Amino acid sequence: MRVQLPNGEVVVVPVFRILGILAVLIVVMFGSTFVYQVNAEEEAVVLRFGRHVNTVGPGLHFKLPYPIESVHKVPTRMVDVQEFGFRSRLGRQSGQFEHESSMLTGDLNIVLAGFDVQFSRADPSAFLFNVNDPVETLRDISQSVMREVMGDRASIPILTVGRAEIQMRARELIQQMADRFQMGIRINEVNLIFVNPPEQVRAAFNDLNKAEQDAVRFLEEASREYQSQVPRARGQAERMVLEAEGFRERRVRTARGDADRFIAMLEAYLLAPDVTERRLYLERMEQQIPRMRDIIIVDEDLSSLLPLLNIQGGDR
């Protein structure tokens, strides 16, 4: 084969050499499609003549050359975020995203809500083939679900204490829709980044929010006071009940002892009345004599404690 160089010189090149070079190029081109690398955060879907035949994990893998087999890599171990009503790189409340954040509540008020949806690709095959554009479909589903959740609630709970419940409910509904369409997506989190009233009523809302916070604070203070006073009162009541029960038990035992002692004395009296009377008299004297300051012993014939002068007789 003759080849003319740029300087006009003609060179003869053997045909087999050209064929050898072409063969080497073809081998290199097809050989490079035999091997492919899957990164740690990815999974690869292998297609043979356009039909799914295998899904492989991270590492070095071999396949038949193109166009027999082709590989599509999906980052299944990465978490992506879709933002609504704001963009992180531009600022959360940029006016150009108000069409995403403006929502109608159940009491026909307008609120501005910015949120994000964190998702991962759980099933790479379903993610690739079941829905034409799964990420854009997820955006549409998320906006629809959030507007539905907001529309079922009044504006005051949305703006104050209802965020956690809204996030949980929105996540459940978005996951249900994604599963219904078999999108191969797992919803990890739904976060309400901000919920604000429109600028025209923001001052009134701030006053309302302050009143709500004061009400919560008063309720917490009352609860703390209740928790401190009620146990103390219960303890005092229990102590009084125990003291009353102890007093009752003591009085009952004392009364029973007195009754038993009286019955024993009655039985002894019935057996020997004279002896019992004398014993009781002596026991009573033993109790009373120590209490006396002066003791006077008199004769039975003495008519008075103060003796009179005996005028008739000579003796005193």
HUFEN-V796325 format. One record per run of one state. SS is the DSSP state (A for helix, B for strand, O for the rest). FROM is the first residue (numbers start at 1). LEN is the number of residues. If there is no record, write none. Layout:
ss/from/len
SS/FROM/LEN
SS/FROM/LEN
This chain:
ss/from/len
O/1/1
B/2/3
O/5/5
B/10/3
O/13/2
A/15/17
O/32/3
B/35/4
O/39/4
B/43/6
O/49/2
B/51/6
O/57/2
B/59/4
O/63/6
B/69/6
O/75/4
B/79/6
O/85/2
B/87/1
O/88/3
B/91/1
O/92/3
A/95/7
B/102/3
O/105/5
B/110/12
O/122/2
A/124/6
O/130/4
A/134/18
O/152/3
A/155/5
O/160/3
A/163/18
O/181/4
B/185/13
O/198/1
A/199/73
O/272/1
A/273/17
O/290/27
